[in-house]
Amino acid sequence: MPFLAGNRPVAFPANGILPLSKTPPLLQIKALAVPNVAPVTLTLQARECLCLSGASGTGKTLLLRALADLDPHAGELLLADVASTRISADLWRRQVGLLPPESSWWEVRAGDHFRTGATLPLARLGLGEALLDAPVSRLSSGERQRLALLRLLANRPRVLLLDEPTANLDPENSRRVEALIADYRDSRPAGVIWVSHDPAQVDRVATRRAVLEGGRLQEAGGVTQP
């Protein structure tokens, strides 16, 4: 599927990887506006993990949904210097992938949500192959959460938007998720925006930190918007 760079059509790479260079950043967010949050401007480089914290109801989920182009928003988003307006919504959401707190499941059997023959690192998340044959309704919230992460990674996104991806997990499985995301971020390479309310987790995974408070996003070392 082609996208446009400037006014010139460019074929989307068969391997699903958009062009990557040191400049511009992987993801550029310019004056992104969501309800009750001042316009956000920041950049994200490949292999960075920006951890976002703040009280419930401050707009963190709304911000991630806007970045995934799931909700209407003002402002501009660019991936590898290509504007979101020049990429189809479906393609953008595969490349800028959101993992919500509760993922949707539309098939009865868990395995039917994955491509046939796809190799999944189930063991790395403490999951067994038998889960793929189980009805989704019989899975625990933690099993669904980990499978939803694998489903997201199967799309090979360039940016991961993670909304409390370990909220329903015990410490051991939380560490497994953290390790898998770190490996994906480094090997892809990908950028990560990770919402977490766990300060210890933020210490483990973040390369950058920001707090959403009073309708303003403040990043460690400075405020990201006027």
C-alpha positions as CSV (number, residue, x, y, z in Angstrom):
1,M,0.0,0.0,0.0
2,P,1.6,3.3,-1.0
3,F,1.9,6.3,1.3
4,L,3.0,9.9,0.4
5,A,6.3,11.5,1.3
6,G,5.7,15.2,0.5
7,N,3.7,14.9,-2.8
8,R,5.6,11.9,-4.0
9,P,3.9,8.4,-3.7
10,V,6.2,5.8,-2.0
11,A,5.5,2.1,-1.9
12,F,5.1,0.9,1.7
13,P,8.0,-1.6,2.4
14,A,7.0,-5.3,2.1
15,N,8.6,-6.0,5.5
16,G,6.3,-3.4,7.2
17,I,9.2,-1.2,8.3
18,L,9.0,2.5,7.6
19,P,12.3,4.3,6.8
20,L,14.3,5.0,9.9
21,S,17.0,7.7,10.3
22,K,18.7,9.5,13.2
23,T,16.8,12.6,12.2
24,P,13.8,13.1,12.2
25,P,12.6,11.2,15.3
26,L,10.7,8.0,15.0
27,L,7.5,9.7,16.3
28,Q,6.8,13.4,16.3
29,I,3.8,14.8,18.2
30,K,3.0,18.5,17.5
31,A,0.4,20.4,19.5
32,L,-1.7,17.3,20.0
33,A,-4.9,18.3,21.7
34,V,-7.3,16.0,23.7
35,P,-10.0,17.0,26.2
36,N,-8.8,18.7,29.4
37,V,-5.1,18.4,28.4
38,A,-3.0,21.3,27.1
39,P,-1.6,20.7,23.6
40,V,1.3,18.2,23.8
41,T,4.4,18.5,21.7
42,L,7.2,16.0,22.0
43,T,9.3,13.5,20.1
44,L,10.1,9.8,20.6
45,Q,13.2,8.1,19.2
46,A,13.6,4.5,18.3
47,R,14.6,2.4,21.4
48,E,13.2,5.0,23.8
49,C,10.7,4.2,26.5
50,L,8.8,7.2,27.7
51,C,6.9,6.3,30.9
52,L,3.8,8.4,31.6
53,S,2.3,8.6,35.0
54,G,-0.4,10.7,36.7
55,A,-3.6,10.4,38.7
56,S,-6.6,8.5,37.2
57,G,-8.8,10.7,35.0
58,T,-6.0,13.1,34.0
59,G,-6.2,12.1,30.3
60,K,-3.5,9.5,29.8
61,T,-5.7,7.0,28.1
62,L,-7.2,9.8,25.9
63,L,-3.8,10.8,24.9
64,L,-2.8,7.3,23.9
65,R,-6.0,6.8,21.9
66,A,-5.4,10.1,20.1
67,L,-1.8,8.9,19.2
68,A,-3.3,5.7,17.8
69,D,-5.8,7.8,15.8
70,L,-8.7,6.2,17.5
71,D,-10.3,9.5,18.7
72,P,-10.7,12.8,16.9
73,H,-7.9,15.3,17.8
74,A,-6.2,18.4,16.8
75,G,-2.5,18.7,16.1
76,E,-0.1,16.7,13.9
77,L,1.5,13.3,14.2
78,L,4.4,12.0,12.1
79,L,5.9,8.6,11.9
80,A,9.4,8.6,10.4
81,D,8.6,12.0,9.1
82,V,5.4,10.9,7.3
83,A,2.3,12.6,8.5
84,S,-0.6,10.5,9.8
85,T,-2.9,12.2,7.4
86,R,-0.9,10.6,4.5
87,I,-1.2,7.1,5.9
88,S,-4.4,5.1,6.0
89,A,-5.9,4.8,9.5
90,D,-5.6,1.0,9.4
91,L,-1.9,1.1,8.5
92,W,-1.2,3.9,11.1
93,R,-2.8,1.7,13.8
94,R,-0.7,-1.2,12.9
95,Q,2.5,0.9,13.0
96,V,1.5,2.9,16.1
97,G,-0.1,0.1,18.1
98,L,-2.2,0.6,21.2
99,L,-2.6,-2.0,24.0
100,P,-5.6,-0.8,26.0
101,P,-6.3,-1.9,29.6
102,E,-9.1,-4.2,28.3
103,S,-8.6,-5.6,24.8
104,S,-11.5,-6.7,22.5
105,W,-11.9,-10.3,21.4
106,W,-14.1,-11.1,18.5
107,E,-13.5,-14.9,18.0
108,V,-14.5,-17.6,20.4
109,R,-11.2,-19.4,20.4
110,A,-8.1,-17.5,21.5
111,G,-5.8,-18.8,18.8
112,D,-8.1,-17.6,16.0
113,H,-7.0,-14.0,16.8
114,F,-3.5,-14.9,15.4
115,R,-2.3,-15.6,11.9
116,T,-2.2,-19.3,11.1
117,G,1.2,-20.7,11.6
118,A,2.5,-17.6,13.5
119,T,5.3,-18.3,15.9
120,L,4.4,-16.8,19.3
121,P,6.8,-16.5,22.3
122,L,4.2,-17.9,24.6
123,A,6.7,-19.5,27.0
124,R,8.4,-16.1,27.5
125,L,5.2,-14.9,29.1
126,G,4.6,-18.0,31.1
127,L,1.8,-19.2,28.7
128,G,1.2,-22.7,27.3
129,E,0.2,-23.7,23.7
130,A,-3.0,-25.1,25.1
131,L,-4.3,-21.6,25.7
132,L,-4.6,-21.0,22.0
133,D,-7.3,-23.7,21.8
134,A,-9.2,-22.4,24.8
135,P,-12.3,-20.1,24.6
136,V,-11.4,-16.5,25.4
137,S,-14.2,-16.5,28.0
138,R,-12.4,-19.1,30.0
139,L,-9.1,-17.3,30.2
140,S,-8.1,-15.3,33.2
141,S,-7.7,-11.5,32.9
142,G,-3.9,-12.0,33.1
143,E,-3.9,-14.6,30.4
144,R,-6.0,-12.3,28.1
145,Q,-3.7,-9.4,28.9
146,R,-0.5,-11.3,27.9
147,L,-2.2,-12.7,24.8
148,A,-3.3,-9.3,23.8
149,L,0.3,-8.1,24.0
150,L,1.4,-10.9,21.7
151,R,-1.4,-10.1,19.3
152,L,-0.2,-6.5,19.2
153,L,3.5,-7.4,18.7
154,A,2.5,-9.8,15.8
155,N,1.7,-6.6,13.8
156,R,5.3,-5.5,14.2
157,P,4.4,-1.9,15.2
158,R,7.1,0.8,15.2
159,V,5.6,2.5,18.2
160,L,4.0,0.7,21.2
161,L,1.4,2.6,23.2
162,L,1.0,0.6,26.4
163,D,-1.8,1.5,28.8
164,E,-0.9,-0.3,32.1
165,P,0.1,-3.5,30.3
166,T,0.9,-5.4,33.6
167,A,-2.0,-4.1,35.7
168,N,-3.6,-7.6,36.2
169,L,-0.3,-9.5,36.5
170,D,1.7,-10.8,39.5
171,P,5.3,-9.6,39.9
172,E,6.8,-12.6,38.1
173,N,4.6,-12.2,35.0
174,S,5.1,-8.4,35.1
175,R,8.8,-8.9,34.8
176,R,8.3,-11.3,31.9
177,V,6.2,-8.7,30.1
178,E,8.9,-6.0,30.8
179,A,11.6,-8.2,29.4
180,L,9.7,-9.1,26.2
181,I,8.9,-5.4,25.5
182,A,12.5,-4.4,26.2
183,D,13.8,-7.0,23.7
184,Y,11.2,-6.0,21.1
185,R,12.1,-2.3,21.6
186,D,15.8,-2.9,21.1
187,S,15.6,-5.4,18.3
188,R,12.9,-3.8,16.1
189,P,13.9,-1.0,16.9
190,A,10.8,0.6,18.3
191,G,9.7,3.4,20.5
192,V,7.4,2.9,23.6
193,I,5.1,5.2,25.5
194,W,4.1,3.3,28.6
195,V,1.5,4.3,31.1
196,S,2.3,3.0,34.6
197,H,1.3,3.8,38.2
198,D,4.1,1.6,39.6
199,P,7.1,3.8,40.5
200,A,9.3,0.7,40.8
201,Q,8.3,-0.4,37.3
202,V,9.0,3.0,35.9
203,D,12.5,2.8,37.4
204,R,13.1,-0.5,35.6
205,V,11.8,0.3,32.1
206,A,11.9,4.0,31.5
207,T,14.5,5.8,29.5
208,R,12.4,9.0,29.9
209,R,9.6,10.0,32.3
210,A,6.7,12.4,32.1
211,V,3.8,13.2,34.4
212,L,0.3,14.4,33.4
213,E,-0.9,16.7,36.1
214,G,-3.3,19.6,36.1
215,G,-3.9,19.2,32.3
216,R,-0.3,19.6,31.5
217,L,2.3,17.1,30.5
218,Q,5.6,17.7,32.3
219,E,8.6,15.7,31.3
220,A,11.6,15.2,33.6
221,G,14.0,18.0,32.7
222,G,11.3,20.4,31.4
223,V,7.7,21.0,30.3
224,T,6.8,19.6,27.0
225,Q,4.3,22.2,26.0
226,P,3.8,26.0,26.6
